[in-house]
Amino acid sequence: MTLVDLAARCEQEQPGKDLDHAIFNLMVDRGDRQLSYSTKLDDALTLVPDGSSWRVGKTPLGCFAYVGLKAQGYANTPALALCAAALRAADGYLPTPNSLLWR
């Protein structure tokens, strides 16, 4: 599974330990302990690449997050939206025209 595939899972699934474990396996140094990335915004923030700007918000349509200038995430919770955007930023994600549309 790639970082972009995992970002898509964050946008489609509900928070939970399976998703947290998948994020941990791809992103985290094995010496660290697994955090609740999908449910806790503070834990999701640990995925944002060092020095990157970030923004999280909520609208009636759902939650969104931006990391850096280009990486985006849209999900049911702020933590999942930030996970998706941070995973894309870590992958060097460049948006396509379709990825810019609100879901």
Secondary structure as GFF3:
##gff-version 3
##sequence-region A 1 103
A	DSSP	alpha_helix	3	12	.	.	.	ID=ss1
A	DSSP	alpha_helix	17	27	.	.	.	ID=ss2
A	DSSP	alpha_helix	41	45	.	.	.	ID=ss3
A	DSSP	beta_strand	54	59	.	.	.	ID=ss4
A	DSSP	beta_strand	62	67	.	.	.	ID=ss5
A	DSSP	beta_strand	71	75	.	.	.	ID=ss6
A	DSSP	alpha_helix	78	90	.	.	.	ID=ss7
A	DSSP	three_ten_helix	97	100	.	.	.	ID=ss8
###
